[in-house]
Amino acid sequence: MSVAFTREEDLEATAADLADRPISPHPNLVTAEGLAQIEAELASARAAYAAAQIKGSIESDRTAMARATRDLRYWSARRASAQLVEPGETDGRVRFGGSVRIERDDGRSQTWRIVGEDEADPAKGSVSHVSPLARAVLGRRIGDEVVVAGRTVEITAVG
């Protein structure tokens, strides 16, 4: 059946239709920047919820209310479970919140910062502490070799 033959109300999502965002079972470790990001997302979710409530009293917009409610639940849970990890003394080991540079066997060099799940952005050079890369390098030192994506890489810098 074509969308042209459905009622507009049938296309709108309700809170029951919109699945919750999955919450990771891992500890919610965050850097100071990550905590600020979570708090900003939570404030944004609260604002979207308030706007959806106001708009909902004027017109029926169940989709906006469902999204706002879902996001508010997610960011509230992430803020409640956040464990701030302050940068500590560097002992030459790869640690949470720090960076690591690896050199691949083909000569390519890459630098990654190990951060919380919600702040990870591989395109910008940050990976989650639960990612395979982070798990392979955490606690290691310059000169150590580790296996990443089935290939051996050498740690060439730690920050």
C-alpha positions as CSV (number, residue, x, y, z in Angstrom):
1,M,0.0,0.0,0.0
2,S,1.2,3.5,-0.8
3,V,1.9,6.0,1.9
4,A,-0.7,8.2,0.2
5,F,-3.4,5.9,1.5
6,T,-2.4,6.0,5.2
7,R,-3.5,8.4,7.9
8,E,-1.0,10.9,9.1
9,E,-1.5,9.7,12.7
10,D,-0.4,6.2,11.6
11,L,3.0,7.6,10.6
12,E,3.7,9.4,13.8
13,A,5.8,7.5,16.4
14,T,4.5,7.1,19.9
15,A,6.6,6.5,23.0
16,A,5.6,2.8,22.7
17,D,6.8,2.6,19.1
18,L,10.1,4.3,19.7
19,A,12.6,1.9,21.2
20,D,14.9,3.1,23.9
21,R,18.5,3.8,23.0
22,P,20.6,0.9,24.3
23,I,22.6,1.5,27.4
24,S,26.1,-0.1,27.4
25,P,26.7,-2.7,30.1
26,H,30.3,-1.4,30.5
27,P,31.3,1.1,33.2
28,N,30.5,4.6,32.0
29,L,34.0,6.1,32.3
30,V,34.2,9.7,31.1
31,T,36.8,12.4,30.7
32,A,36.0,15.9,31.9
33,E,35.2,16.7,28.2
34,G,33.0,13.7,28.0
35,L,31.1,14.6,31.2
36,A,30.5,18.1,29.8
37,Q,29.3,16.6,26.6
38,I,26.8,14.4,28.5
39,E,25.6,17.4,30.5
40,A,25.1,19.4,27.3
41,E,23.1,16.5,25.7
42,L,21.0,16.2,28.9
43,A,20.2,19.9,28.8
44,S,19.4,19.7,25.1
45,A,17.1,16.7,25.8
46,R,15.4,18.6,28.6
47,A,14.8,21.6,26.3
48,A,13.5,19.3,23.5
49,Y,11.1,17.7,26.0
50,A,9.8,21.0,27.3
51,A,9.3,22.3,23.7
52,A,7.5,19.1,22.8
53,Q,5.2,19.4,25.8
54,I,4.4,23.0,24.8
55,K,3.9,22.1,21.2
56,G,1.8,19.0,22.2
57,S,-0.7,21.2,24.1
58,I,-1.2,23.2,20.9
59,E,-1.1,20.4,18.3
60,S,-0.6,16.7,18.2
61,D,3.1,15.9,17.7
62,R,3.6,12.5,19.3
63,T,6.8,11.9,17.4
64,A,8.6,14.9,18.9
65,M,7.4,14.0,22.4
66,A,8.5,10.3,21.9
67,R,11.9,11.3,20.7
68,A,12.4,13.9,23.5
69,T,11.2,11.4,26.2
70,R,13.6,8.7,24.8
71,D,16.6,11.0,24.7
72,L,15.8,12.4,28.1
73,R,15.8,8.8,29.6
74,Y,19.1,7.9,27.8
75,W,21.0,11.0,28.8
76,S,19.7,11.0,32.4
77,A,20.9,7.4,32.7
78,R,24.3,8.2,31.2
79,R,24.7,11.2,33.5
80,A,23.7,9.1,36.6
81,S,26.2,6.3,35.8
82,A,29.1,8.6,34.6
83,Q,32.4,7.9,36.4
84,L,34.8,10.9,35.9
85,V,38.4,9.7,35.5
86,E,40.8,12.5,36.2
87,P,44.1,12.5,34.3
88,G,46.7,11.0,36.5
89,E,50.5,10.9,36.6
90,T,51.8,9.4,33.4
91,D,53.9,6.4,34.1
92,G,54.6,5.8,30.5
93,R,51.6,3.5,30.1
94,V,48.6,3.9,27.8
95,R,45.7,5.0,30.0
96,F,42.1,6.1,29.9
97,G,42.0,9.8,28.7
98,G,45.5,9.6,27.2
99,S,46.6,9.2,23.7
100,V,48.6,6.5,22.0
101,R,50.4,6.5,18.6
102,I,50.8,3.2,16.8
103,E,52.8,2.3,13.8
104,R,51.5,-0.3,11.4
105,D,53.7,-2.8,9.5
106,D,53.1,-0.8,6.3
107,G,54.6,2.3,7.8
108,R,51.4,4.2,8.6
109,S,51.2,5.9,11.9
110,Q,48.0,6.7,13.7
111,T,47.3,8.5,17.0
112,W,44.2,7.8,19.1
113,R,42.8,9.2,22.3
114,I,41.1,6.7,24.6
115,V,37.8,8.1,25.9
116,G,34.3,7.2,27.1
117,E,31.8,5.5,24.8
118,D,29.6,8.6,24.3
119,E,32.5,10.8,23.4
120,A,34.3,8.4,21.1
121,D,34.6,9.6,17.5
122,P,37.1,7.6,15.4
123,A,36.9,10.2,12.6
124,K,38.3,12.8,15.0
125,G,40.9,10.4,16.5
126,S,39.2,9.2,19.6
127,V,38.1,5.6,20.4
128,S,36.0,4.1,23.2
129,H,37.8,2.4,26.1
130,V,35.9,-0.7,25.3
131,S,36.9,-0.8,21.6
132,P,39.2,-3.6,20.5
133,L,42.0,-1.1,19.8
134,A,41.8,0.4,23.3
135,R,41.6,-3.0,24.9
136,A,44.7,-4.0,23.1
137,V,46.8,-1.0,24.1
138,L,45.6,0.0,27.6
139,G,48.4,-0.6,30.1
140,R,51.1,-1.0,27.4
141,R,54.3,1.1,26.9
142,I,56.3,2.6,24.1
143,G,57.9,-0.2,22.1
144,D,55.3,-2.8,23.0
145,E,53.8,-4.7,20.1
146,V,50.1,-5.6,20.2
147,V,47.7,-7.2,17.8
148,V,45.0,-4.8,16.3
149,A,42.6,-6.0,13.7
150,G,44.6,-9.2,13.2
151,R,47.9,-7.3,12.6
152,T,50.8,-6.5,14.8
153,V,51.4,-2.8,15.5
154,E,54.0,-1.1,17.7
155,I,53.3,1.6,20.2
156,T,55.5,4.5,19.4
157,A,54.2,7.2,21.7
158,V,52.1,7.6,24.8
159,G,50.6,10.8,26.0
